[in-house]
């Protein structure tokens, strides 16, 4: 789940599903981390709000498990909170490492 710094504040969320690891881009992002996940079902989706079960995204988010039942890396970028609209970028790509990495 992607949460913003302030409750109810707007955020810009971009989600990308890649078939290969993308280049690491740090410029313009306040925080960049990467984690490993396994898709047992062949589906990897951003979850809805755990309290309401609803999505505030306003549109469908793609299945991030582009190759089905595999391991994936999720690279999560967050723009600093002092910008007019908080921004997040979530990129998934195949990868088997479960190790977390903090790039910035």
MARZA-11410 format. One record per atom (N, C-alpha, C, O): x, y, z; atom name. Coordinates in pm, 1 decimal. Layout:
N
site u X | v Y | w Z | name CA
...
//
This chain:
104
site u 84.7 | v -116.8 | w 0.0 | name N
site u 0.0 | v 0.0 | w 0.0 | name CA
site u 89.4 | v 123.1 | w 0.0 | name C
site u 193.1 | v 125.7 | w 66.2 | name O
site u 49.0 | v 223.6 | w -73.7 | name N
site u 122.8 | v 349.5 | w -79.2 | name CA
site u 47.2 | v 451.5 | w 3.7 | name C
site u -69.0 | v 481.6 | w -23.7 | name O
site u 113.5 | v 504.2 | w 104.5 | name N
site u 52.5 | v 604.3 | w 191.8 | name CA
site u 126.5 | v 735.6 | w 177.2 | name C
site u 248.9 | v 738.1 | w 165.0 | name O
site u 51.0 | v 845.4 | w 178.6 | name N
site u 111.2 | v 977.3 | w 173.3 | name CA
site u 150.5 | v 1024.9 | w 311.5 | name C
site u 115.7 | v 962.4 | w 411.7 | name O
site u 222.4 | v 1134.5 | w 316.9 | name N
site u 267.3 | v 1188.9 | w 445.3 | name CA
site u 151.9 | v 1246.8 | w 526.0 | name C
site u 148.0 | v 1232.1 | w 648.2 | name O
site u 58.1 | v 1312.4 | w 458.6 | name N
site u -55.2 | v 1371.7 | w 528.5 | name CA
site u -183.8 | v 1300.8 | w 490.9 | name C
site u -206.7 | v 1271.3 | w 373.6 | name O
site u -267.1 | v 1273.7 | w 588.5 | name N
site u -392.1 | v 1203.2 | w 561.8 | name CA
site u -483.4 | v 1289.6 | w 476.3 | name C
site u -512.9 | v 1403.6 | w 512.3 | name O
site u -527.9 | v 1236.6 | w 364.6 | name N
site u -618.3 | v 1307.3 | w 275.9 | name CA
site u -549.6 | v 1398.5 | w 176.1 | name C
site u -615.5 | v 1452.7 | w 87.3 | name O
site u -416.9 | v 1417.3 | w 188.4 | name N
site u -344.5 | v 1500.2 | w 92.4 | name CA
site u -332.0 | v 1425.5 | w -39.7 | name C
site u -316.6 | v 1303.4 | w -39.8 | name O
site u -338.2 | v 1496.4 | w -152.3 | name N
site u -326.2 | v 1429.3 | w -282.1 | name CA
site u -184.1 | v 1379.3 | w -306.0 | name C
site u -87.0 | v 1441.3 | w -262.8 | name O
site u -173.6 | v 1266.7 | w -375.1 | name N
site u -43.8 | v 1216.0 | w -418.0 | name CA
site u -53.4 | v 1179.5 | w -565.1 | name C
site u -161.0 | v 1147.9 | w -615.9 | name O
site u 59.5 | v 1184.2 | w -632.0 | name N
site u 69.0 | v 1139.1 | w -770.3 | name CA
site u 138.2 | v 1003.1 | w -766.8 | name C
site u 253.3 | v 992.6 | w -724.3 | name O
site u 67.9 | v 898.9 | w -811.5 | name N
site u 121.1 | v 762.8 | w -808.4 | name CA
site u 136.4 | v 711.5 | w -950.3 | name C
site u 40.6 | v 709.5 | w -1027.6 | name O
site u 258.5 | v 669.9 | w -984.0 | name N
site u 285.8 | v 608.2 | w -1113.5 | name CA
site u 330.9 | v 465.5 | w -1086.9 | name C
site u 414.9 | v 441.1 | w -1000.3 | name O
site u 274.7 | v 371.0 | w -1162.1 | name N
site u 306.4 | v 229.7 | w -1145.5 | name CA
site u 352.6 | v 175.1 | w -1280.7 | name C
site u 285.8 | v 194.9 | w -1382.2 | name O
site u 467.1 | v 106.3 | w -1281.5 | name N
site u 520.6 | v 48.3 | w -1404.2 | name CA
site u 558.3 | v -97.5 | w -1380.8 | name C
site u 618.1 | v -131.4 | w -1278.7 | name O
site u 523.3 | v -182.6 | w -1475.3 | name N
site u 561.5 | v -323.5 | w -1471.7 | name CA
site u 658.4 | v -347.0 | w -1587.1 | name C
site u 622.7 | v -328.3 | w -1703.4 | name O
site u 780.8 | v -387.8 | w -1554.8 | name N
site u 886.5 | v -405.5 | w -1654.6 | name CA
site u 924.4 | v -553.8 | w -1664.4 | name C
site u 908.2 | v -629.7 | w -1568.8 | name O
site u 974.1 | v -592.8 | w -1779.1 | name N
site u 1019.1 | v -731.0 | w -1796.9 | name CA
site u 1167.3 | v -747.6 | w -1765.5 | name C
site u 1214.9 | v -860.2 | w -1751.0 | name O
site u 1241.2 | v -637.0 | w -1754.6 | name N
site u 1383.2 | v -638.5 | w -1718.2 | name CA
site u 1408.8 | v -526.9 | w -1617.0 | name C
site u 1330.7 | v -432.0 | w -1609.7 | name O
site u 1515.5 | v -536.5 | w -1539.5 | name N
site u 1544.8 | v -430.4 | w -1443.1 | name CA
site u 1570.8 | v -297.0 | w -1513.5 | name C
site u 1651.4 | v -291.1 | w -1606.4 | name O
site u 1504.3 | v -191.4 | w -1470.9 | name N
site u 1527.8 | v -60.4 | w -1532.0 | name CA
site u 1653.5 | v 2.8 | w -1473.8 | name C
site u 1700.9 | v -39.5 | w -1368.3 | name O
site u 1708.4 | v 104.3 | w -1541.9 | name N
site u 1822.3 | v 176.0 | w -1483.6 | name CA
site u 1781.2 | v 241.3 | w -1352.4 | name C
site u 1666.6 | v 283.4 | w -1336.5 | name O
site u 1873.1 | v 249.3 | w -1260.2 | name N
site u 1847.1 | v 312.8 | w -1131.4 | name CA
site u 1853.2 | v 463.6 | w -1149.7 | name C
site u 1954.5 | v 517.2 | w -1194.5 | name O
site u 1745.0 | v 531.9 | w -1115.2 | name N
site u 1739.2 | v 677.7 | w -1124.9 | name CA
site u 1710.5 | v 734.4 | w -986.8 | name C
site u 1606.5 | v 706.2 | w -927.2 | name O
site u 1803.1 | v 814.0 | w -937.0 | name N
site u 1788.4 | v 872.1 | w -804.0 | name CA
site u 1753.5 | v 1021.3 | w -808.5 | name C
site u 1691.6 | v 1073.3 | w -715.6 | name O
site u 1792.7 | v 1089.9 | w -915.9 | name N
site u 1773.3 | v 1234.2 | w -925.4 | name CA
site u 1624.5 | v 1269.8 | w -919.5 | name C
site u 1542.5 | v 1211.9 | w -990.8 | name O
site u 1591.8 | v 1365.7 | w -833.3 | name N
site u 1454.1 | v 1411.8 | w -820.8 | name CA
site u 1371.7 | v 1334.9 | w -719.6 | name C
site u 1255.5 | v 1368.4 | w -696.2 | name O
site u 1430.0 | v 1232.0 | w -658.8 | name N
site u 1357.5 | v 1151.4 | w -560.6 | name CA
site u 1421.6 | v 1168.1 | w -423.7 | name C
site u 1544.1 | v 1167.7 | w -412.4 | name O
site u 1341.1 | v 1182.5 | w -320.9 | name N
site u 1391.4 | v 1195.8 | w -185.2 | name CA
site u 1428.6 | v 1063.4 | w -123.1 | name C
site u 1517.5 | v 1056.1 | w -38.3 | name O
site u 1359.8 | v 957.6 | w -165.9 | name N
site u 1384.3 | v 824.3 | w -110.5 | name CA
site u 1364.4 | v 721.8 | w -221.8 | name C
site u 1269.7 | v 731.3 | w -299.9 | name O
site u 1454.0 | v 624.3 | w -228.2 | name N
site u 1441.6 | v 514.2 | w -324.0 | name CA
site u 1481.6 | v 386.1 | w -251.3 | name C
site u 1593.7 | v 374.5 | w -201.8 | name O
site u 1390.1 | v 291.0 | w -245.2 | name N
site u 1416.7 | v 161.4 | w -182.9 | name CA
site u 1367.8 | v 50.6 | w -274.0 | name C
site u 1283.9 | v 72.1 | w -361.4 | name O
site u 1422.1 | v -68.8 | w -251.9 | name N
site u 1383.4 | v -183.7 | w -333.4 | name CA
site u 1364.0 | v -303.8 | w -241.9 | name C
site u 1443.5 | v -327.6 | w -151.0 | name O
site u 1258.1 | v -378.4 | w -266.7 | name N
site u 1229.7 | v -498.0 | w -188.0 | name CA
site u 1197.0 | v -613.7 | w -281.1 | name C
site u 1161.8 | v -593.3 | w -397.3 | name O
site u 1208.8 | v -735.2 | w -229.1 | name N
site u 1173.7 | v -854.0 | w -305.2 | name CA
site u 1040.0 | v -910.3 | w -260.0 | name C
site u 1008.8 | v -910.9 | w -140.9 | name O
site u 961.7 | v -957.4 | w -355.3 | name N
site u 833.4 | v -1021.4 | w -325.5 | name CA
site u 817.2 | v -1142.5 | w -416.8 | name C
site u 879.7 | v -1151.0 | w -522.5 | name O
site u 733.7 | v -1234.6 | w -375.0 | name N
site u 703.7 | v -1354.3 | w -453.9 | name CA
site u 555.8 | v -1352.7 | w -488.1 | name C
site u 472.2 | v -1326.7 | w -401.6 | name O
site u 523.3 | v -1380.1 | w -613.5 | name N
site u 383.7 | v -1387.4 | w -654.2 | name CA
site u 343.6 | v -1533.8 | w -668.1 | name C
site u 367.8 | v -1596.5 | w -771.2 | name O
site u 282.5 | v -1587.0 | w -563.9 | name N
site u 237.1 | v -1726.4 | w -566.5 | name CA
site u 116.5 | v -1743.7 | w -657.4 | name C
site u 96.1 | v -1850.8 | w -714.4 | name O
site u 35.9 | v -1637.5 | w -671.0 | name N
site u -87.5 | v -1645.8 | w -750.1 | name CA
site u -67.8 | v -1603.9 | w -894.7 | name C
site u -155.6 | v -1626.3 | w -978.1 | name O
site u 47.8 | v -1542.5 | w -926.0 | name N
site u 67.8 | v -1489.4 | w -1060.6 | name CA
site u 10.8 | v -1349.9 | w -1075.4 | name C
site u 5.7 | v -1295.3 | w -1185.6 | name O
site u -31.9 | v -1292.3 | w -964.5 | name N
site u -87.4 | v -1157.9 | w -963.8 | name CA
site u -17.4 | v -1077.4 | w -854.8 | name C
site u 7.9 | v -1127.6 | w -745.3 | name O
site u 12.9 | v -953.8 | w -886.0 | name N
site u 74.7 | v -864.0 | w -789.5 | name CA
site u 11.2 | v -726.7 | w -810.0 | name C
site u 41.2 | v -656.2 | w -906.4 | name O
site u -77.2 | v -690.6 | w -717.2 | name N
site u -152.7 | v -565.7 | w -728.5 | name CA
site u -131.9 | v -480.0 | w -606.0 | name C
site u -105.0 | v -531.7 | w -497.5 | name O
site u -144.0 | v -349.3 | w -622.1 | name N
site u -143.9 | v -261.1 | w -506.5 | name CA
site u -276.5 | v -281.9 | w -435.1 | name C
site u -381.7 | v -278.5 | w -498.8 | name O
site u -273.6 | v -303.1 | w -305.2 | name N
site u -398.3 | v -332.3 | w -233.6 | name CA
site u -483.2 | v -208.4 | w -212.2 | name C
site u -435.1 | v -95.2 | w -217.1 | name O
site u -610.1 | v -233.7 | w -188.4 | name N
site u -702.3 | v -127.6 | w -151.1 | name CA
site u -679.7 | v -89.8 | w -5.4 | name C
site u -604.7 | v -156.3 | w 66.0 | name O
site u -743.6 | v 15.0 | w 37.2 | name N
site u -735.9 | v 61.3 | w 175.6 | name CA
site u -778.0 | v -51.9 | w 268.8 | name C
site u -887.9 | v -105.3 | w 253.1 | name O
site u -693.5 | v -90.9 | w 366.6 | name N
site u -727.6 | v -204.4 | w 452.9 | name CA
site u -849.2 | v -178.1 | w 542.2 | name C
site u -915.6 | v -272.5 | w 585.1 | name O
site u -878.5 | v -53.1 | w 569.9 | name N
site u -993.4 | v -21.8 | w 655.5 | name CA
site u -1125.0 | v -21.3 | w 577.9 | name C
site u -1226.6 | v -71.1 | w 626.7 | name O
site u -1122.8 | v 35.1 | w 457.0 | name N
site u -1247.0 | v 48.5 | w 380.6 | name CA
site u -1260.2 | v -53.8 | w 268.1 | name C
site u -1371.0 | v -81.8 | w 222.2 | name O
site u -1146.6 | v -110.3 | w 223.1 | name N
site u -1150.2 | v -203.3 | w 110.5 | name CA
site u -1164.1 | v -133.0 | w -22.2 | name C
site u -1175.1 | v -198.1 | w -126.1 | name O
site u -1163.6 | v -0.2 | w -20.7 | name N
site u -1182.8 | v 77.6 | w -142.7 | name CA
site u -1050.4 | v 130.3 | w -195.4 | name C
site u -951.1 | v 138.5 | w -123.1 | name O
site u -1051.6 | v 165.6 | w -322.9 | name N
site u -935.6 | v 226.3 | w -386.1 | name CA
site u -967.5 | v 370.9 | w -418.8 | name C
site u -1074.7 | v 401.4 | w -471.0 | name O
site u -875.2 | v 458.7 | w -388.2 | name N
site u -890.7 | v 600.1 | w -421.9 | name CA
site u -817.4 | v 634.3 | w -550.8 | name C
site u -803.8 | v 752.1 | w -583.9 | name O
site u -770.3 | v 535.1 | w -623.5 | name N
site u -687.9 | v 561.3 | w -740.3 | name CA
site u -768.3 | v 616.3 | w -858.0 | name C
site u -713.3 | v 689.4 | w -940.4 | name O
site u -894.1 | v 583.7 | w -867.5 | name N
site u -976.1 | v 635.4 | w -975.2 | name CA
site u -960.3 | v 561.3 | w -1106.0 | name C
site u -1030.3 | v 592.3 | w -1202.4 | name O
site u -870.7 | v 464.3 | w -1112.6 | name N
site u -852.8 | v 384.6 | w -1233.5 | name CA
site u -784.4 | v 253.7 | w -1195.9 | name C
site u -731.8 | v 239.1 | w -1085.6 | name O
site u -785.9 | v 159.6 | w -1288.4 | name N
site u -724.5 | v 30.2 | w -1262.3 | name CA
site u -572.3 | v 41.3 | w -1264.3 | name C
site u -514.9 | v 113.8 | w -1345.5 | name O
site u -509.2 | v -30.7 | w -1175.0 | name N
site u -363.3 | v -38.3 | w -1169.7 | name CA
site u -324.6 | v -172.5 | w -1230.9 | name C
site u -388.0 | v -273.8 | w -1201.0 | name O
site u -221.6 | v -175.7 | w -1316.0 | name N
site u -187.2 | v -301.1 | w -1384.0 | name CA
site u -134.9 | v -408.1 | w -1288.6 | name C
site u -86.3 | v -379.3 | w -1179.3 | name O
site u -146.8 | v -532.2 | w -1334.1 | name N
site u -86.3 | v -644.5 | w -1263.3 | name CA
site u 65.1 | v -628.9 | w -1274.3 | name C
site u 119.6 | v -625.3 | w -1384.6 | name O
site u 132.4 | v -619.5 | w -1160.5 | name N
site u 276.6 | v -597.9 | w -1159.1 | name CA
site u 355.9 | v -726.6 | w -1178.7 | name C
site u 478.0 | v -722.0 | w -1193.7 | name O
site u 288.6 | v -841.0 | w -1178.7 | name N
site u 354.4 | v -970.8 | w -1200.2 | name CA
site u 352.2 | v -1001.9 | w -1349.7 | name C
site u 271.5 | v -1082.6 | w -1395.8 | name O
site u 441.6 | v -937.0 | w -1425.2 | name N
site u 439.5 | v -946.8 | w -1571.4 | name CA
site u 474.4 | v -1086.3 | w -1623.5 | name C
site u 444.3 | v -1119.0 | w -1738.3 | name O
site u 537.3 | v -1167.7 | w -1540.4 | name N
site u 573.4 | v -1303.7 | w -1583.2 | name CA
site u 505.9 | v -1411.1 | w -1499.3 | name C
site u 552.8 | v -1524.8 | w -1493.8 | name O
site u 396.1 | v -1375.2 | w -1434.0 | name N
site u 320.7 | v -1474.7 | w -1357.7 | name CA
site u 387.5 | v -1515.2 | w -1228.1 | name C
site u 434.6 | v -1430.4 | w -1152.3 | name O
site u 391.7 | v -1646.9 | w -1202.3 | name N
site u 441.4 | v -1704.0 | w -1076.1 | name CA
site u 593.2 | v -1694.5 | w -1067.9 | name C
site u 663.0 | v -1790.7 | w -1099.8 | name O
site u 643.7 | v -1582.0 | w -1026.4 | name N
site u 788.4 | v -1563.2 | w -1013.7 | name CA
site u 818.3 | v -1473.0 | w -895.9 | name C
site u 728.0 | v -1422.7 | w -829.1 | name O
site u 946.5 | v -1453.9 | w -871.8 | name N
site u 990.3 | v -1354.3 | w -775.9 | name CA
site u 1003.8 | v -1220.3 | w -846.8 | name C
site u 1034.5 | v -1214.5 | w -965.9 | name O
site u 980.7 | v -1113.9 | w -773.0 | name N
site u 987.6 | v -979.1 | w -829.9 | name CA
site u 1060.6 | v -886.6 | w -735.6 | name C
site u 1067.0 | v -910.2 | w -615.0 | name O
site u 1115.2 | v -782.0 | w -791.7 | name N
site u 1170.0 | v -671.1 | w -716.0 | name CA
site u 1074.8 | v -553.7 | w -732.9 | name C
site u 1028.7 | v -526.3 | w -843.7 | name O
site u 1045.8 | v -485.7 | w -625.4 | name N
site u 967.2 | v -363.1 | w -629.5 | name CA
site u 1059.2 | v -248.7 | w -592.0 | name C
site u 1112.0 | v -244.1 | w -480.9 | name O
site u 1078.0 | v -157.1 | w -684.4 | name N
site u 1158.3 | v -37.4 | w -657.4 | name CA
site u 1059.2 | v 76.6 | w -632.5 | name C
site u 977.2 | v 108.7 | w -718.5 | name O
site u 1067.9 | v 136.0 | w -516.0 | name N
site u 971.5 | v 236.5 | w -473.1 | name CA
site u 1043.1 | v 369.2 | w -455.5 | name C
site u 1139.1 | v 380.7 | w -379.2 | name O
site u 994.3 | v 469.1 | w -527.8 | name N
site u 1050.2 | v 604.2 | w -523.3 | name CA
site u 949.4 | v 695.6 | w -454.3 | name C
site u 828.7 | v 682.7 | w -475.1 | name O
site u 998.7 | v 787.3 | w -372.7 | name N
site u 911.3 | v 886.3 | w -308.5 | name CA
site u 973.8 | v 1023.9 | w -324.5 | name C
site u 1090.7 | v 1045.7 | w -292.6 | name O
site u 892.5 | v 1115.9 | w -374.8 | name N
site u 936.6 | v 1253.8 | w -386.2 | name CA
site u 920.6 | v 1321.2 | w -252.4 | name C
site u 829.5 | v 1288.5 | w -176.3 | name O
site u 1007.0 | v 1413.7 | w -223.5 | name N
site u 1005.3 | v 1478.3 | w -92.8 | name CA
site u 871.5 | v 1545.9 | w -65.9 | name C
site u 806.7 | v 1597.5 | w -156.9 | name O
site u 832.1 | v 1544.5 | w 59.9 | name N
site u 699.9 | v 1592.6 | w 100.4 | name CA
site u 682.5 | v 1742.5 | w 84.7 | name C
site u 569.0 | v 1790.2 | w 86.7 | name O
site u 791.0 | v 1819.9 | w 69.1 | name N
site u 776.5 | v 1964.6 | w 57.9 | name CA
site u 743.1 | v 2011.0 | w -83.7 | name C
site u 736.3 | v 2131.4 | w -108.4 | name O
site u 722.2 | v 1918.4 | w -176.9 | name N
site u 679.8 | v 1953.1 | w -311.6 | name CA
site u 528.8 | v 1975.6 | w -311.0 | name C
site u 460.6 | v 1927.1 | w -220.8 | name O
site u 474.3 | v 2048.9 | w -410.3 | name N
site u 330.6 | v 2078.0 | w -409.9 | name CA
site u 241.5 | v 1953.1 | w -404.8 | name C
site u 142.0 | v 1950.6 | w -332.4 | name O
site u 277.1 | v 1850.7 | w -481.3 | name N
site u 203.6 | v 1723.7 | w -477.5 | name CA
site u 305.1 | v 1613.6 | w -453.6 | name C
site u 400.7 | v 1597.0 | w -529.3 | name O
site u 282.4 | v 1539.7 | w -348.0 | name N
site u 371.7 | v 1428.7 | w -315.1 | name CA
site u 367.0 | v 1325.4 | w -427.4 | name C
site u 259.2 | v 1292.6 | w -476.8 | name O
site u 482.4 | v 1274.4 | w -467.9 | name N
site u 488.0 | v 1179.4 | w -577.9 | name CA
site u 550.2 | v 1047.6 | w -538.0 | name C
site u 644.2 | v 1042.5 | w -458.6 | name O
site u 495.6 | v 939.7 | w -595.0 | name N
site u 548.2 | v 805.1 | w -572.4 | name CA
site u 555.6 | v 732.7 | w -706.3 | name C
site u 468.9 | v 749.2 | w -792.1 | name O
site u 659.0 | v 653.5 | w -722.7 | name N
site u 675.5 | v 569.4 | w -840.8 | name CA
site u 705.4 | v 428.9 | w -791.8 | name C
site u 797.9 | v 408.4 | w -713.2 | name O
site u 627.4 | v 331.9 | w -838.1 | name N
site u 647.9 | v 191.2 | w -803.0 | name CA
site u 677.5 | v 116.9 | w -932.5 | name C
site u 595.9 | v 115.8 | w -1024.6 | name O
site u 795.4 | v 54.6 | w -938.8 | name N
site u 835.4 | v -21.8 | w -1057.0 | name CA
site u 856.5 | v -166.0 | w -1014.8 | name C
site u 926.1 | v -192.9 | w -916.9 | name O
site u 796.4 | v -259.4 | w -1088.8 | name N
site u 820.5 | v -401.9 | w -1063.2 | name CA
site u 897.2 | v -460.4 | w -1180.6 | name C
site u 881.0 | v -418.4 | w -1295.1 | name O
site u 981.3 | v -558.4 | w -1149.3 | name N
site u 1054.1 | v -631.9 | w -1252.6 | name CA
site u 1095.1 | v -766.9 | w -1194.3 | name C
site u 1111.6 | v -779.3 | w -1073.0 | name O
site u 1111.7 | v -868.5 | w -1280.0 | name N
site u 1149.0 | v -1000.5 | w -1229.7 | name CA
site u 1281.9 | v -997.7 | w -1154.8 | name C
site u 1377.1 | v -931.7 | w -1196.6 | name O
site u 1286.6 | v -1070.4 | w -1043.5 | name N
site u 1408.5 | v -1081.7 | w -963.8 | name CA
site u 1382.3 | v -1171.7 | w -844.9 | name C
site u 1272.7 | v -1170.7 | w -788.8 | name O
site u 1480.6 | v -1248.4 | w -806.5 | name N
site u 1460.9 | v -1348.4 | w -700.4 | name CA
site u 1510.6 | v -1307.4 | w -562.4 | name C
site u 1478.2 | v -1373.4 | w -463.7 | name O
site u 1587.6 | v -1201.3 | w -553.2 | name N
site u 1641.2 | v -1160.8 | w -423.3 | name CA
site u 1531.5 | v -1108.0 | w -332.3 | name C
site u 1449.1 | v -1026.6 | w -374.0 | name O
site u 1530.6 | v -1154.2 | w -208.8 | name N
site u 1434.2 | v -1104.3 | w -109.1 | name CA
site u 1494.9 | v -990.6 | w -27.1 | name C
site u 1426.5 | v -930.1 | w 55.4 | name O
site u 1621.2 | v -962.0 | w -49.2 | name N
site u 1693.2 | v -862.2 | w 28.8 | name CA
site u 1644.1 | v -720.2 | w -2.7 | name C
site u 1624.7 | v -684.2 | w -118.8 | name O
site u 1624.8 | v -641.8 | w 101.7 | name N
site u 1586.6 | v -501.6 | w 83.8 | name CA
site u 1712.3 | v -418.0 | w 58.8 | name C
site u 1817.9 | v -443.8 | w 116.6 | name O
site u 1699.2 | v -317.4 | w -28.6 | name N
site u 1809.7 | v -226.0 | w -56.7 | name CA
site u 1758.2 | v -83.4 | w -41.3 | name C
site u 1651.8 | v -49.2 | w -92.8 | name O
site u 1833.1 | v -1.9 | w 28.5 | name N
site u 1801.7 | v 140.3 | w 39.8 | name CA
site u 1904.4 | v 213.4 | w -43.3 | name C
site u 2023.2 | v 211.8 | w -11.0 | name O
site u 1859.9 | v 278.0 | w -150.9 | name N
site u 1951.2 | v 350.9 | w -238.6 | name CA
site u 1967.7 | v 495.8 | w -194.2 | name C
site u 2073.2 | v 556.6 | w -212.1 | name O
site u 1860.8 | v 549.4 | w -135.9 | name N
site u 1862.6 | v 690.1 | w -97.6 | name CA
site u 1760.9 | v 712.6 | w 11.1 | name C
site u 1745.4 | v 825.0 | w 58.9 | name O
//
